């Protein structure tokens, strides 16, 4: 069966978010780090007037500096290969499910899915205080 571009878009988005959710669920350190950063950002967001230091702290929490922190290590290669293998397995599994159930989406359905699915996922993750900085902030009062 030939896969349409819409099915591939939906499969790629679903694969990415499945891997993201799995890493958040199974990595307690990452989850706790996100929750601590979000609680600190919430306390800074609640202040109507921030000092310059608080503004810098907020920006550093939301967008940490990564320039000059990368150092090549051979230990990174197996982790990268494992990540790629997991992505490929998830991608092939979703393509198999699409083929098995005979799902063939139109491009407009895929575009709606690409827009709506991350927003819904962020709403769910926000309930667990894991995700805060996304576009859904603009849809609230």
C-alpha positions as CSV (number, residue, x, y, z in Angstrom):
1,X,0.0,0.0,0.0
2,X,1.3,3.4,-0.9
3,X,1.3,5.8,2.0
4,X,-0.2,9.3,1.5
5,X,1.7,12.4,2.6
6,X,-1.1,13.0,5.2
7,X,-0.5,9.5,6.8
8,X,3.2,10.1,7.0
9,X,2.7,13.5,8.6
10,X,0.3,12.1,11.2
11,X,2.7,9.1,11.8
12,X,5.7,11.4,12.3
13,X,3.8,13.7,14.8
14,X,2.4,10.7,16.7
15,X,5.8,9.0,16.8
16,X,7.5,12.1,18.1
17,X,5.0,12.7,20.9
18,X,4.9,9.0,21.8
19,X,8.6,9.1,22.3
20,X,8.4,12.3,24.3
21,X,5.7,11.0,26.6
22,X,7.6,7.7,27.1
23,X,10.7,9.7,28.1
24,X,8.7,11.9,30.5
25,X,6.9,9.0,32.1
26,X,10.0,6.8,32.6
27,X,12.5,9.5,33.5
28,X,11.8,10.6,37.0
29,X,14.7,13.1,37.1
30,X,13.5,14.8,33.9
31,X,9.9,14.9,35.1
32,X,11.0,16.4,38.5
33,X,13.2,18.9,36.8
34,X,10.3,20.1,34.6
35,X,8.0,20.3,37.5
36,X,10.5,22.4,39.6
37,X,11.1,24.7,36.7
38,X,7.4,25.1,36.1
39,X,6.7,25.9,39.7
40,X,9.4,28.6,39.7
41,X,8.2,30.0,36.4
42,X,4.6,30.1,37.9
43,X,5.8,32.1,40.9
44,X,7.6,34.5,38.6
45,X,4.6,34.8,36.2
46,X,2.3,35.7,39.1
47,X,4.4,38.9,39.9
48,X,3.1,41.8,37.9
49,X,6.3,43.8,38.2
50,X,9.6,41.9,38.1
51,X,13.0,43.1,38.8
52,X,15.7,42.8,36.2
53,X,17.2,39.8,38.0
54,X,13.8,38.1,38.1
55,X,13.3,38.7,34.4
56,X,16.8,37.3,33.6
57,X,16.0,34.2,35.8
58,X,12.7,33.7,34.0
59,X,14.3,33.8,30.6
60,X,17.1,31.5,31.8
61,X,14.6,29.0,33.1
62,X,12.5,29.1,30.0
63,X,15.3,29.2,27.5
64,X,18.5,27.9,29.1
65,X,21.8,28.8,27.5
66,X,23.3,25.9,25.6
67,X,26.1,27.7,23.7
68,X,29.5,26.3,24.6
69,X,28.1,23.4,26.6
70,X,28.4,20.7,23.9
71,X,31.3,18.4,24.1
72,X,31.6,15.4,21.9
73,X,31.9,12.1,23.7
74,X,31.8,8.6,22.3
75,X,29.3,7.7,25.0
76,X,26.7,9.8,23.1
77,X,26.8,7.6,20.1
78,X,25.0,4.5,21.6
79,X,22.3,6.8,23.1
80,X,21.8,8.4,19.7
81,X,21.6,5.0,18.0
82,X,19.1,3.7,20.6
83,X,17.0,6.8,20.1
84,X,17.0,6.4,16.4
85,X,16.1,2.7,16.7
86,X,13.1,3.5,19.0
87,X,11.9,6.2,16.6
88,X,12.1,3.8,13.7
89,X,10.3,1.0,15.6
90,X,7.5,3.4,16.6
91,X,7.2,4.8,13.1
92,X,7.0,1.4,11.5
93,X,4.4,0.3,14.2
94,X,2.2,3.3,13.5
95,X,2.5,2.7,9.7
96,X,1.6,-1.0,10.3
97,X,-1.5,0.1,12.3
98,X,-2.5,2.5,9.6
99,X,-2.2,-0.2,7.0
100,X,-3.9,-2.9,9.1
101,X,-6.9,-0.7,9.8
102,X,-7.0,0.8,6.3
103,X,-6.7,4.4,7.5
104,X,-6.1,6.8,4.7
105,X,-6.3,10.4,5.7
106,X,-6.8,13.5,3.6
107,X,-4.3,16.3,3.8
108,X,-6.8,18.6,5.6
109,X,-7.4,16.0,8.3
110,X,-3.6,15.6,8.8
111,X,-3.3,19.4,9.1
112,X,-6.0,19.5,11.7
113,X,-4.4,16.6,13.6
114,X,-1.0,18.4,13.5
115,X,-2.6,21.5,15.0
116,X,-5.0,20.0,17.5
117,X,-3.2,17.0,18.9
118,X,-0.2,18.9,20.4
119,X,-2.6,21.4,22.0
120,X,-4.7,18.6,23.6
121,X,-1.5,16.8,24.7
122,X,-0.2,19.9,26.3
123,X,-3.5,20.4,28.2
124,X,-3.1,16.9,29.6
125,X,0.6,17.4,30.5
126,X,-0.3,20.7,32.1
127,X,-2.5,18.8,34.6
128,X,0.6,17.0,35.8
129,X,2.6,20.2,35.9
130,X,5.0,18.9,33.3
131,X,4.4,21.2,30.3
132,X,3.8,25.0,30.5
133,X,5.4,27.0,27.7
134,X,3.4,26.3,24.6
135,X,1.1,28.1,22.2
136,X,-2.0,27.2,24.3
137,X,-1.2,30.1,26.6
138,X,-2.5,32.5,23.9
139,X,-5.9,30.8,24.0
140,X,-6.6,31.5,27.6
141,X,-7.8,34.6,29.4
